């Protein structure tokens, strides 16, 4: 319980990083 939510977030983080870097750049 709950681990699934953390897994989803952990899967989205690496996808969001390049987007954030692109916006920052």
N, CA, C and O atoms as a GROMACS GRO file, in nm:
protein
  100
    1UNK      N    1   0.083  -0.121   0.000
    1UNK     CA    2   0.000   0.000   0.000
    1UNK      C    3   0.087   0.126   0.000
    1UNK      O    4   0.173   0.143   0.086
    2UNK      N    5   0.063   0.212  -0.095
    2UNK     CA    6   0.140   0.336  -0.099
    2UNK      C    7   0.264   0.323  -0.187
    2UNK      O    8   0.305   0.418  -0.252
    3UNK      N    9   0.322   0.204  -0.188
    3UNK     CA   10   0.442   0.184  -0.268
    3UNK      C   11   0.413   0.209  -0.415
    3UNK      O   12   0.499   0.258  -0.488
    4UNK      N   13   0.292   0.175  -0.458
    4UNK     CA   14   0.255   0.196  -0.598
    4UNK      C   15   0.257   0.344  -0.634
    4UNK      O   16   0.300   0.381  -0.742
    5UNK      N   17   0.210   0.428  -0.541
    5UNK     CA   18   0.208   0.572  -0.566
    5UNK      C   19   0.351   0.624  -0.578
    5UNK      O   20   0.382   0.705  -0.666
    6UNK      N   21   0.437   0.578  -0.489
    6UNK     CA   22   0.576   0.621  -0.492
    6UNK      C   23   0.641   0.576  -0.622
    6UNK      O   24   0.722   0.647  -0.680
    7UNK      N   25   0.604   0.455  -0.667
    7UNK     CA   26   0.658   0.402  -0.792
    7UNK      C   27   0.617   0.490  -0.909
    7UNK      O   28   0.697   0.516  -1.000
    8UNK      N   29   0.492   0.537  -0.907
    8UNK     CA   30   0.443   0.622  -1.016
    8UNK      C   31   0.521   0.753  -1.018
    8UNK      O   32   0.562   0.800  -1.124
    9UNK      N   33   0.540   0.811  -0.900
    9UNK     CA   34   0.613   0.938  -0.890
    9UNK      C   35   0.757   0.918  -0.936
    9UNK      O   36   0.811   1.000  -1.010
   10UNK      N   37   0.820   0.810  -0.892
   10UNK     CA   38   0.959   0.782  -0.927
   10UNK      C   39   0.972   0.764  -1.078
   10UNK      O   40   1.077   0.791  -1.135
   11UNK      N   41   0.863   0.716  -1.141
   11UNK     CA   42   0.866   0.694  -1.286
   11UNK      C   43   0.846   0.826  -1.361
   11UNK      O   44   0.893   0.842  -1.473
   12UNK      N   45   0.775   0.920  -1.297
   12UNK     CA   46   0.748   1.049  -1.361
   12UNK      C   47   0.862   1.148  -1.342
   12UNK      O   48   0.885   1.235  -1.427
   13UNK      N   49   0.935   1.135  -1.232
   13UNK     CA   50   1.044   1.229  -1.203
   13UNK      C   51   1.146   1.236  -1.317
   13UNK      O   52   1.174   1.345  -1.366
   14UNK      N   53   1.203   1.123  -1.361
   14UNK     CA   54   1.303   1.128  -1.470
   14UNK      C   55   1.245   1.184  -1.598
   14UNK      O   56   1.318   1.239  -1.681
   15UNK      N   57   1.113   1.171  -1.616
   15UNK     CA   58   1.049   1.224  -1.737
   15UNK      C   59   1.036   1.376  -1.727
   15UNK      O   60   1.041   1.446  -1.828
   16UNK      N   61   1.018   1.426  -1.605
   16UNK     CA   62   0.998   1.569  -1.584
   16UNK      C   63   1.131   1.645  -1.582
   16UNK      O   64   1.136   1.763  -1.617
   17UNK      N   65   1.238   1.579  -1.540
   17UNK     CA   66   1.368   1.646  -1.529
   17UNK      C   67   1.411   1.713  -1.659
   17UNK      O   68   1.446   1.831  -1.656
   18UNK      N   69   1.411   1.643  -1.773
   18UNK     CA   70   1.453   1.708  -1.899
   18UNK      C   71   1.362   1.824  -1.936
   18UNK      O   72   1.407   1.920  -1.998
   19UNK      N   73   1.234   1.815  -1.899
   19UNK     CA   74   1.140   1.923  -1.929
   19UNK      C   75   1.176   2.046  -1.846
   19UNK      O   76   1.177   2.158  -1.897
   20UNK      N   77   1.204   2.023  -1.717
   20UNK     CA   78   1.241   2.134  -1.628
   20UNK      C   79   1.372   2.197  -1.675
   20UNK      O   80   1.386   2.319  -1.675
   21UNK      N   81   1.467   2.112  -1.715
   21UNK     CA   82   1.595   2.163  -1.762
   21UNK      C   83   1.576   2.244  -1.889
   21UNK      O   84   1.644   2.344  -1.910
   22UNK      N   85   1.483   2.200  -1.974
   22UNK     CA   86   1.456   2.270  -2.100
   22UNK      C   87   1.395   2.407  -2.071
   22UNK      O   88   1.429   2.506  -2.136
   23UNK      N   89   1.304   2.412  -1.974
   23UNK     CA   90   1.241   2.539  -1.938
   23UNK      C   91   1.343   2.632  -1.873
   23UNK      O   92   1.342   2.753  -1.893
   24UNK      N   93   1.432   2.572  -1.793
   24UNK     CA   94   1.532   2.650  -1.722
   24UNK      C   95   1.636   2.702  -1.821
   24UNK      O   96   1.692   2.811  -1.802
   25UNK      N   97   1.661   2.625  -1.926
   25UNK     CA   98   1.759   2.663  -2.026
   25UNK      C   99   1.694   2.758  -2.125
   25UNK      O  100   1.759   2.803  -2.220
   0.00000   0.00000   0.00000
